[in-house]
Amino acid sequence: MTLLENTAAEAAKSFTFGVTDYIVFVLMLLTSAGIGVYFGFFSKSKNTTDEYLMGSKQMKTIPIAISLVASQLSGIAIMSVPAENYTFGFSYFFMVVAMILVVPILNYIIIPVFYKNNISNCYEYLQMRFDKRTRKLITASFVFNAFLMLPVYIFVPALAFSQVTGINIHLINAIVCSICIFYTMLGGIKAVVWTDVVQAGIMVTSVVLVGILGTIKVGGLGKVFELAEEGGRLDFYYGLDPRVRNSVISLFTGGILLWTGHIGLNQSCVQRIVSLPSMENARRALILTGIGVLIIMGFNSFSGIVMFARYAGCDPIKAGIVQKPDKMMPFFVQDIMGHLKGMPGVFISCVFSAALSTMSANLNSLAGVVYFDYIKPFIRHTDERANTIMKIFVVAMGSYCILGGLVVQKFNSILQTIVTITSLSYGAVIGVFLVGMFVPRVNGKCVFTGIGVSFAVMLWIIVNAQMRFKSGAMKYEPLPTTLDRCEEYNFYGLITNLNVTTPAPPLETPLVTTAFGSNRPFSIYEISFYWYKLIGLILIAITSIALSYVWKREDDEKYDPKLYSPVIWRFIPKAPKEMESLPLKTPPPSLAEDGGNTTTILLPDGGGDPPTNGNLKQ
């Protein structure tokens, strides 16, 4: 056995759970299951689809806000965001800051449209504004993304648990998935929201403690930023080269689209927002959500910088103790909190809580979307039958998530994989809603074609980008780390006398696009994946607006102001409205042939005066 293998084996022995940690973790799971039992068997609520999916629109503001925050903090965020900041620097924080602009966008541009039209399923809007096939296409993309993402949400925390306990990753994946299926199936949206409230408390406690205790371990806030600055983690790229992986502009723009799409235009979140009794409640909930996301995701990003400062000069990945960045966070938590009884258990409970909140919300909304869009049209609908079918679907999807872990295990960078997969349709989905709310002249035929163009072009770009990664033309090497100060750390005596050879530099500079620049001719296939959402949005906007001059709306087609964002109501053309028939005493010359008979005059709705040439007969 090599020295590195011995080191890793010793690390596995030292970084393990204690009895207290297991108790904390089990209590979290039992609490989640207990909430499901309560709302499934003891809560005095009606067995209706409205109750199961929306809590009869009587949900409370603060629990919904907490639930929305919890659903943004998936296990992926807890694990992969610190790893992203550790590996590529603190630029990711600009994606978090984008939430400041997103809250007013949601409150005054998007969510009012759903309330004005009494919409419970955001994809209903697309049928009202465009046509049924547009709704079905976007619904299909939501279902497709859910099928891709759900196995990832729960597998990431299972990865963390396996890292610190040694328990088989697929066994714990199956157990926790089963708990999530149980309470989501029994309790519906109320169980989802109230388990989110409990789980959010665990998340906040853990994320804040990791940041604070890690900072203390390093030697204070000043020391953290000093070491991060030395290691290049605070270097930000403000330029316009889209091939740079993490630029300020790409992350800020991508953040606006990410949060807008995920909170305001994704059924798993919209379903909870519109379960509130009024628009005012929704606005307050979204403000609280924005504050919560800024605080917790900010701490989460900061943890990556603290983690780098802790291991500056002795990288556990380069030392062979940790296999890849996505496994760094559990190692870090055990390092700084392992001596505190129960704290590693709190962190792992935090990661699982984040995963459970995201997974349960997606399962609940997915069950509703699939039932109402794909099953209800073909059966005789009753509330009891609908609830039974949705519960069966939740169980089936949960079982699929357990099996999906076998595939997710093969991913290298989970965050990059997720952003790339979702970007295939994410930009088009955001684009179709925004075009619908802002451009009245675009009709269903135009936007349906635009969706197809956006999907096809994004698929072509993503496939070619992955081919370039495979060929070596693109290579995202992380910021440099070293092992030259390992004697100062002595992680429980695990890192000693490591002889890591550095490969000799190549004789010729290779032509390659890296995370921080490129010496190759420009190619759209080599741009950062953080730009994908914006490209998808632009494609559908340009295509559908251009086609609206070819496939024009009918001249007498009515414009319903409720279908458009409030900010453009004053610019919407008013539909023609037939006035009451009025007999004319002296008809205008153009109507003389009519002999002065009663004539119908068409006026714009809400504007214009009757003709003045001739007195109106009483």
NUGU-733197 format. One record per residue (C-alpha): residue number from 0; x, y, z. Coordinates in steps of 0.25 Angstrom, whole numbers. Example, Ala and Ser with C-alpha at 12.3 -4.5 7.8 and 13.67 -1.06 7.14 Angstrom:
  pos     px     py     pz
    0     49    -18     31
    1     55     -4     29
//
This chain:
  pos     px     py     pz
    0      0      0      0
    1      6     14     -4
    2      8     25      6
    3     -4     33      0
    4    -13     20      2
    5     -9     19     16
    6    -12     33     19
    7    -26     32     13
    8    -28     20     21
    9    -24     26     34
   10    -33     39     30
   11    -45     30     28
   12    -43     24     42
   13    -41     37     49
   14    -52     45     42
   15    -64     37     47
   16    -77     40     54
   17    -79     38     69
   18    -92     33     76
   19    -97     47     78
   20    -95     50     64
   21   -104     38     60
   22   -114     42     70
   23   -115     56     64
   24   -117     51     50
   25   -127     40     54
   26   -135     51     61
   27   -136     60     49
   28   -141     48     40
   29   -151     44     51
   30   -156     59     52
   31   -158     60     37
   32   -166     46     37
   33   -174     51     49
   34   -179     63     42
   35   -183     55     30
   36   -191     45     40
   37   -198     57     46
   38   -203     64     33
   39   -206     50     27
   40   -214     45     39
   41   -217     55     50
   42   -219     68     43
   43   -233     73     41
   44   -232     76     26
   45   -241     72     14
   46   -236     61      5
   47   -236     70     -8
   48   -226     73    -18
   49   -226     88    -14
   50   -223     84      0
   51   -212     74     -4
   52   -205     83    -14
   53   -208     97     -8
   54   -212     96      6
   55   -226    102      2
   56   -219    115     -1
   57   -218    118     14
   58   -203    116     16
   59   -196    126     25
   60   -185    136     21
   61   -173    133     29
   62   -174    118     28
   63   -175    119     13
   64   -163    129     13
   65   -155    119     21
   66   -159    108     12
   67   -155    116     -1
   68   -141    119      6
   69   -140    104      9
   70   -143     99     -5
   71   -132    108    -10
   72   -122    102     -1
   73   -121     88     -7
   74   -111     78     -2
   75   -103     82    -15
   76   -102     97    -10
   77    -97     93      4
   78    -87     83     -2
   79    -83     89    -16
   80    -84    104    -14
   81    -72    104     -3
   82    -65     94    -12
   83    -67    104    -24
   84    -61    116    -16
   85    -50    107    -11
   86    -46    103    -25
   87    -49    115    -34
   88    -49    127    -24
   89    -60    136    -17
   90    -66    141    -31
   91    -78    132    -28
   92    -83    142    -18
   93    -87    151    -29
   94    -98    140    -33
   95   -103    141    -18
   96   -103    157    -19
   97   -112    156    -31
   98   -124    153    -22
   99   -124    167    -18
  100   -130    170    -32
  101   -138    158    -33
  102   -148    161    -22
  103   -154    173    -28
  104   -154    166    -42
  105   -163    155    -35
  106   -171    165    -27
  107   -175    175    -37
  108   -173    168    -51
  109   -176    153    -50
  110   -184    148    -38
  111   -195    159    -40
  112   -198    153    -53
  113   -201    139    -46
  114   -210    145    -35
  115   -218    154    -45
  116   -221    141    -53
  117   -223    133    -41
  118   -213    123    -46
  119   -209    111    -37
  120   -200    104    -47
  121   -190    114    -54
  122   -191    106    -67
  123   -206    109    -68
  124   -202    123    -71
  125   -195    119    -84
  126   -208    112    -89
  127   -216    125    -85
  128   -206    134    -92
  129   -202    126   -104
  130   -208    112   -106
  131   -208     98   -101
  132   -196     92   -108
  133   -187    103   -103
  134   -192     99    -89
  135   -189     84    -91
  136   -175     87    -97
  137   -171     95    -85
  138   -177     85    -75
  139   -170     74    -82
  140   -157     82    -80
  141   -160     83    -65
  142   -163     68    -64
  143   -150     65    -72
  144   -141     74    -63
  145   -148     68    -50
  146   -145     54    -55
  147   -130     58    -57
  148   -128     66    -44
  149   -136     58    -34
  150   -126     47    -32
  151   -115     57    -31
  152   -122     65    -20
  153   -122     53    -10
  154   -109     47    -15
  155   -100     59    -11
  156   -103     58      4
  157   -102     43      3
  158    -88     45     -2
  159    -85     54     10
  160    -90     44     20
  161    -82     33     14
  162    -70     41     15
  163    -71     43     30
  164    -77     29     34
  165    -72     19     24
  166    -86     14     22
  167    -90      9      8
  168    -94     22      0
  169   -106     14     -7
  170   -111      9      6
  171   -112     23     13
  172   -118     28     -1
  173   -129     18      0
  174   -132     20     14
  175   -133     36     13
  176   -141     35      0
  177   -151     26      7
  178   -153     36     18
  179   -155     47      8
  180   -165     39      0
  181   -173     35     13
  182   -175     50     18
  183   -177     56      4
  184   -187     45      0
  185   -195     46     13
  186   -196     61     17
  187   -195     68      3
  188   -191     83      3
  189   -194     85     18
  190   -184     74     21
  191   -174     79     11
  192   -175     94     17
  193   -174     90     31
  194   -163     80     30
  195   -155     91     22
  196   -157    100     34
  197   -151     90     43
  198   -140     87     33
  199   -137    101     31
  200   -134    103     46
  201   -124     92     45
  202   -118     98     32
  203   -116    112     37
  204   -110    107     50
  205   -100     98     43
  206    -96    108     32
  207    -93    120     41
  208    -86    111     51
  209    -77    105     40
  210    -73    119     36
  211    -71    125     50
  212    -63    113     55
  213    -55    112     43
  214    -51    126     44
  215    -47    125     58
  216    -39    112     55
  217    -31    120     44
  218    -28    132     53
  219    -39    142     50
  220    -46    149     39
  221    -33    157     35
  222    -25    144     34
  223    -35    138     25
  224    -35    149     15
  225    -20    150     16
  226    -18    136     12
  227    -29    136      2
  228    -23    148     -5
  229     -9    141     -5
  230    -16    129    -12
  231    -23    137    -23
  232    -37    134    -17
  233    -41    149    -16
  234    -37    152    -31
  235    -49    156    -39
  236    -50    156    -54
  237    -58    169    -59
  238    -55    167    -74
  239    -64    163    -85
  240    -57    150    -90
  241    -69    140    -89
  242    -59    128    -89
  243    -54    132    -75
  244    -62    122    -66
  245    -65    131    -54
  246    -66    146    -58
  247    -74    156    -50
  248    -83    159    -62
  249    -86    145    -65
  250    -89    141    -50
  251    -97    153    -47
  252   -106    151    -60
  253   -106    137    -58
  254   -111    139    -44
  255   -122    148    -48
  256   -127    137    -57
  257   -125    126    -48
  258   -133    132    -36
  259   -144    138    -45
  260   -146    125    -52
  261   -145    116    -40
  262   -153    124    -30
  263   -163    131    -40
  264   -164    122    -52
  265   -163    108    -46
  266   -175    101    -41
  267   -169     95    -29
  268   -167    110    -23
  269   -179    116    -30
  270   -188    106    -24
  271   -184    111    -10
  272   -185    126    -14
  273   -199    125    -19
  274   -203    117     -7
  275   -203    130      1
  276   -217    137      2
  277   -212    150     -5
  278   -202    157    -13
  279   -198    165     -1
  280   -195    152      7
  281   -187    147     -5
  282   -179    160     -6
  283   -175    160      8
  284   -171    145      7
  285   -162    148     -5
  286   -155    159      2
  287   -152    150     14
  288   -148    139      4
  289   -138    149     -2
  290   -132    153     11
  291   -131    138     15
  292   -124    134      2
  293   -114    145      3
  294   -110    142     17
  295   -109    127     17
  296   -104    126      2
  297    -94    137      6
  298    -89    129     18
  299    -89    117     10
  300    -80    124     -1
  301    -71    130     10
  302    -69    116     16
  303    -61    112      3
  304    -52    123      6
  305    -50    120     20
  306    -47    105     16
  307    -36    110      6
  308    -30    119     17
  309    -30    107     26
  310    -23     98     16
  311    -14    108     10
  312     -1    101      8
  313     -6     88     10
  314    -17     84      0
  315    -25     71      5
  316    -28     68    -10
  317    -14     69    -15
  318    -10     61     -2
  319    -19     49     -6
  320    -28     50      6
  321    -40     55     -1
  322    -44     50    -15
  323    -50     62    -21
  324    -55     76    -17
  325    -69     72    -15
  326    -64     64     -3
  327    -56     75      3
  328    -68     80     12
  329    -70     68     21
  330    -55     67     23
  331    -54     82     27
  332    -66     81     37
  333    -59     69     44
  334    -46     76     44
  335    -52     89     51
  336    -64     83     58
  337    -61     68     60
  338    -56     71     75
  339    -70     77     78
  340    -80     66     81
  341    -92     65     72
  342    -87     76     63
  343    -83     67     51
  344    -97     61     53
  345   -103     75     52
  346    -95     78     39
  347    -99     65     32
  348   -113     67     37
  349   -112     81     30
  350   -108     75     17
  351   -119     64     17
  352   -129     75     22
  353   -126     83     10
  354   -127     71      0
  355   -140     67      7
  356   -146     81      6
  357   -143     82     -9
  358   -147     68    -13
  359   -160     68     -5
  360   -164     81    -12
  361   -161     76    -25
  362   -168     62    -23
  363   -181     69    -18
  364   -181     79    -30
  365   -177     69    -40
  366   -188     60    -36
  367   -198     71    -38
  368   -193     75    -51
  369   -192     61    -57
  370   -206     58    -52
  371   -213     70    -57
  372   -206     71    -70
  373   -204     56    -74
  374   -214     48    -66
  375   -226     56    -63
  376   -231     58    -78
  377   -232     43    -79
  378   -239     38    -67
  379   -252     42    -59
  380   -246     52    -49
  381   -250     52    -34
  382   -242     58    -23
  383   -240     45    -16
  384   -235     38    -29
  385   -226     50    -32
  386   -219     49    -18
  387   -217     34    -19
  388   -211     35    -33
  389   -202     47    -28
  390   -197     39    -16
  391   -194     26    -25
  392   -186     36    -34
  393   -178     41    -22
  394   -174     27    -18
  395   -170     23    -32
  396   -162     36    -34
  397   -155     34    -20
  398   -152     19    -24
  399   -146     25    -37
  400   -137     34    -29
  401   -131     23    -21
  402   -127     16    -34
  403   -122     29    -40
  404   -111     30    -30
  405   -103     19    -37
  406   -102     28    -49
  407    -99     41    -41
  408    -87     35    -34
  409    -80     36    -48
  410    -81     51    -48
  411    -68     59    -46
  412    -72     73    -43
  413    -86     73    -39
  414    -89     88    -39
  415    -84     89    -53
  416    -91     77    -58
  417   -104     82    -52
  418   -103     96    -58
  419   -100     90    -71
  420   -112     80    -71
  421   -122     90    -67
  422   -117    101    -77
  423   -122     93    -88
  424   -136     98    -86
  425   -135    108    -74
  426   -133    120    -83
  427   -144    116    -92
  428   -154    114    -81
  429   -150    128    -75
  430   -151    134    -88
  431   -165    129    -92
  432   -171    134    -79
  433   -164    148    -81
  434   -168    149    -95
  435   -182    146    -92
  436   -183    156    -81
  437   -175    167    -88
  438   -178    166   -103
  439   -193    166   -107
  440   -191    164   -122
  441   -184    150   -120
  442   -194    139   -122
  443   -194    124   -119
  444   -189    120   -133
  445   -177    130   -132
  446   -173    126   -117
  447   -174    111   -120
  448   -165    112   -132
  449   -155    120   -123
  450   -155    110   -112
  451   -151     99   -123
  452   -140    108   -128
  453   -135    111   -114
  454   -135     96   -110
  455   -128     92   -123
  456   -117    102   -123
  457   -114    100   -108
  458   -113     85   -110
  459   -103     88   -121
  460    -95     97   -113
  461    -94     88   -101
  462    -91     75   -108
  463    -80     82   -116
  464    -75     88   -102
  465    -74     74    -96
  466    -67     69   -108
  467    -56     80   -106
  468    -55     76    -92
  469    -53     62    -96
  470    -42     65   -106
  471    -35     74    -97
  472    -37     87   -104
  473    -44     92    -92
  474    -39     89    -78
  475    -44     96    -65
  476    -32     94    -56
  477    -34    100    -42
  478    -26    111    -36
  479    -13    106    -31
  480    -11     99    -17
  481      2     94    -10
  482      7     84      0
  483     19     92      5
  484     14     95     19
  485      7     82     23
  486     16     81     35
  487      9     93     41
  488     -4     86     40
  489     -2     72     44
  490    -17     67     42
  491    -16     57     54
  492     -3     52     48
  493     -9     48     35
  494     -1     57     26
  495     14     54     28
  496     26     53     18
  497     17     53      6
  498     26     53     -7
  499     17     58    -18
  500     24     60    -31
  501     20     71    -40
  502     19     68    -55
  503     29     75    -64
  504     24     87    -72
  505     21     84    -87
  506     32     88    -97
  507     21     96   -105
  508     10    104    -99
  509     -3     96   -103
  510    -15    103   -109
  511    -25    102    -98
  512    -37    109    -92
  513    -36    109    -77
  514    -44    114    -66
  515    -37    127    -66
  516    -34    130    -81
  517    -31    125    -94
  518    -20    125   -105
  519    -29    119   -115
  520    -38    126   -126
  521    -51    130   -121
  522    -62    120   -122
  523    -76    120   -116
  524    -74    105   -112
  525    -64    110   -102
  526    -71    120    -94
  527    -74    118    -79
  528    -86    110    -76
  529    -91    122    -67
  530    -95    129    -80
  531   -104    117    -85
  532   -117    122    -79
  533   -115    136    -85
  534   -113    131    -99
  535   -125    122    -98
  536   -133    134    -94
  537   -128    143   -105
  538   -130    132   -115
  539   -145    130   -112
  540   -147    145   -111
  541   -141    149   -124
  542   -148    137   -131
  543   -162    139   -126
  544   -162    154   -128
  545   -156    154   -142
  546   -167    143   -146
  547   -178    152   -140
  548   -176    161   -152
  549   -178    149   -161
  550   -189    142   -153
  551   -197    154   -148
  552   -208    154   -138
  553   -222    157   -144
  554   -226    171   -144
  555   -239    169   -136
  556   -231    159   -126
  557   -234    164   -112
  558   -222    167   -102
  559   -226    164    -88
  560   -217    173    -79
  561   -217    163    -68
  562   -208    154    -76
  563   -197    164    -77
  564   -188    170    -66
  565   -193    182    -59
  566   -181    190    -63
  567   -186    190    -78
  568   -201    191    -76
  569   -201    206    -81
  570   -195    202    -94
  571   -204    190    -97
  572   -213    192   -109
  573   -228    193   -105
  574   -237    183   -112
  575   -248    188   -121
  576   -261    189   -114
  577   -275    191   -120
  578   -282    203   -115
  579   -297    203   -113
  580   -304    206   -126
  581   -307    221   -127
  582   -316    227   -138
  583   -310    239   -145
  584   -318    252   -148
  585   -308    256   -159
  586   -300    245   -164
  587   -286    247   -169
  588   -283    248   -184
  589   -277    234   -184
  590   -290    228   -178
  591   -300    236   -186
  592   -303    224   -195
  593   -308    218   -182
  594   -319    228   -182
  595   -317    232   -168
  596   -320    219   -162
  597   -315    214   -149
  598   -300    211   -151
  599   -290    204   -142
  600   -277    212   -138
  601   -265    205   -133
  602   -257    212   -123
  603   -244    208   -115
  604   -247    202   -102
  605   -246    213    -91
  606   -242    224   -101
  607   -247    233   -111
  608   -259    241   -113
  609   -271    239   -122
  610   -271    247   -135
  611   -275    261   -134
  612   -280    263   -148
  613   -295    262   -146
  614   -303    263   -133
  615   -307    250   -126
  616   -322    248   -126
  617   -327    245   -112
//
